[in-house]
Amino acid sequence: MRNAFILLSALLLLSFDSSSAQTLIGSPIDPDKDGIARPSDQELLQAPKNRHMITMSVPGDPSIKRGCTLSFDFDRSGKIESLQMVHSSGKPEVDFDCICAVLGSSPYEPNERGDRKSIFYTFGGRDLHEQNEGVKAINRRQRSLLLSKNGLSPSEYYVCNLVPISILYRYPGVFSEAEICDISNLRVIAKTFFDRKNSPSVPEIVANKRFRMFYDKWNEFVSTHKKATKEEIAKFRDGVDSEFKDMFLTLSNSISKKL
């Protein structure tokens, strides 16, 4: 039933150019255009140990009034399965950031009831709105700086963190907020990596094997390292950076500085 709903929503979006221009294909916009997305009480109890790092992983956008909702399952290792977008924020770049935030915050832990299936995560308006300080604001400013320095348009490229923001909370004190958000820890992905026509859909993004493998690597690292030093993380990061060169855009002014 849920898959049928997602498919129907994607077909409807493809039928109206005005809608597909405002959101990722396959991510329906909440019918209440002026509504503010808020997580339900049930959602707040799902994977509670991951909630803070997910929220802080999204850079935010000052124009956002409502959030978006994603649903997923996770297996016994905490790796995400069946990731889907239920409602869009209305902005493709923000939706992509939310997908990265969820993927980058694995492995997941079940709540007291052991829930692992049909997990819903709603990014509320406050979660996605502009913040003037802290990791979200630093991340947003550095991303904007990276794009402007290289003359890149958000309409053609996505930005992600090479070392997920969640690492800041997995290993407290290892990195500062400035380090984890530094331009050296940002990578650019062309939208054509997901779709040749530069119009990637949610299913195309979440099903992309290389994209998912990138986050699975970090899942494996966290799963096998209850504690980690900056040197261990840096060595792993460099290996991941090299392994996924096919996914990341090579910038003319090469970023050589490391965390």
N, C-alpha and C positions, 0 to 999 in steps of 0.2 A: 504493500500500500504506500509506504513512504517513498519507494523508488518511483512508483507511478506518479506520485505527486510532484516529485522533483522533475521528472521528464515532462509532465504537462506544463509546469512552470517555465521550463526552458523553451518549449515550443511557443508558448504565449509571448515570451520575451523576444523571440526571433521574429514574431509577427508585427512588433511595434518598434520601429527604429528609435523613437524617442526614449523608450525604456532601456533598450540594450545599450544606448550611448551613455547611460548613467550608472550602469551596474555591470558586473561580470555576468556573462551569459550563464544561465543556470542558477542564479541567485535572486529569487523573487524579492521585491521591495515590499516592506510592510504596508498594507493598505491604508494605515493611518499615517499619512505623510507628516503630520505635525506631532506624532506621538513620540514619546521617549522610551526607548527599550529599557526594560529592567528585568534582571533575573528573577525567576520565581523562587519561592521558599524551597521548593524541591531541588531546584538547580543548585542553590547555595550549599546543599548537603552533598553534592556529587563531586568526587575527587577534590575534597577541600584543601588538601595539602598543596595542590598545584595552582589554586585560584590566584593567589597573589602574584606569583611569577608570570602567569599568563597575562594578567591585566597590565603589569608593568612592562611587558615586552612590546606593547603597542605604542608607537611614537605619538599617536593622536593626530587630530586635525581640528583647527579652530573653527571650521565651518560645519562640523558634525553636530547635528541635533539629536539624532537617534543612533542607536548602535546596530549591531548585527548579531545573529544567532547561528552557531554551528552545532552539529550533532556528530557524535562518533562513538565507537566502541573501543575498548582496549583489551589486549590479551593479558595473560598472566605475567608476562615480562614487562607490562606497562606500555607496550608499543601500540600506537593508534591504528585502528582499522575502521573502514566504512565512514570516512570523514565526508560530511556533506554540509552545505550551507542552507539553512532554513529560511533566513531573512537577511537581506543585504543592508549595509549602511547607506547605500546609494552612491558610494564612490569606489571604483575598482581598486584603487591603490590601497584604500583603507581595508577593504575586504581581503586583499592579498596579505596585508600586514597581520590581520586577525588569523588567517590560515597559518602563517609562519609562527605566530605567537603560540597557537595551540600545538603545532607540530614540534616547535622548539622547546616546549615545556614537558616533554615526555622524558623518562618513563612516568606513567601515572600510577597512583595508588588508590585502591578502592576505599570507600567510606566504611563505617562500622557495619553496614549491612552487606558489604562485599560487592557493591554494584560495579559492574564493568561494562554493561551494555546500555545503549540508548542514553548516553551522557549528553546533556545539553549545556552549552556555554553561551550565555548572552553577554555581549559587551554593551554595557549601558552607555547612555549619552555621556555621562561623566567619565567613563573609562576611556572614551575615544576623544573627548574634547581636549582643547589646549590646556596645558599646564605650564606655568612660567618657570618652574624649577624642578630639579630632580632628574632621574634617569630618562623619563619620557621626553622631557623638554630638551635635554642634551642630545638624545637620539634623533629627535626631529630636526634640530638645528644642524647637526652634522650631516644628516642625509641631504638636507637642502643644499648645504655647502658643497657636498660631493657632486651633486647633479649640476649645480651652477658652474663649478670649476671646470667641468668636463663638457659643458654645453649640451646636457642630456635632458630630454623632456619626459616627465612622468607618464605621458601618454604612450610612450614607446618602451619604457624601462621600469622594472621593479627594483627595489633595494632591499637587501636582507643583511642581517648580522652574521658574519662568518662564525664567531663564537656566540651562540645564542645568549640573549639577555638572562635567561634562567640560570646560567652558570654563575652569575653574580650572587644568586640566592642559594644555589646548591653548595657553593663553597665560599661562605662568608669571609670577607677580609682578603681574599686572594687578588681580586681586581677592584679598582675604584669605579664609580659610575662613569667618570670621564674616560677611563681606559676601555671599558666595555663598549662605549659608544663612539670611540675615536674613528676617524675616517679610515684608519688602517684596518679596522675591524668591520668595514662595510664592503659589500660586494654588490655589483649590478648584474641583473639578469634581464636580457632582452625579452620582450613579450613574445617575439617570434620563436623563442626557445620552446614555448608551449604550443604555439599556434602560428603557422606560416603566414597567415593573413593578419597577424598582429592583433587578434581579437580572442584571446584565450578564454575558455569557459571554466567554470569551477571544476567540472569533471576532468577536464584536460589537465588542470593544474594539480589536483590532488591525486590523479592517477599517473602522473609523470614519474617514471621509475627512477630517473636520476635525481630529481628533486626530493622524492621521498627517501631515497637512499642516503642523501646528504643528512637529513635529520635522523635517520635510523642510526647513522654512525655516532652521532652525539648521544643518542639513546643508549647505545652499547657502552660508550665511554662512562656515562653516569652510572649505568647498571653495574659496572665492574670497578668503580672507584668511589667508595664511600667517602674517602678523603683524596684530595689532589693538590699538588703544588702548582705554582704558576708555571714552572719549567715543564712539568708533565702536560699541562693543558696546552702550552705553547707548542710543544713538540707534536702533539696530536693535531692541533689546529693547522700547523704547517703541512702535515700529511694530507689532511682533508682539503686544504686549499689547493694543493698540487693535484690531488685525485679528481677534483671537480672543475678543472680549468675549462672543460668543454661547456660548462654551464654558466660560468662567470664571464662577463665582458672584460676584455683586455683594454685597459684605459691607456691613453697616450701618455699621460703623466703618471707613470707607474707608481703604485703605492708600495714603498719598500719598508716603511717603518712598521715595526711589529709591537704588539702589546708587551 
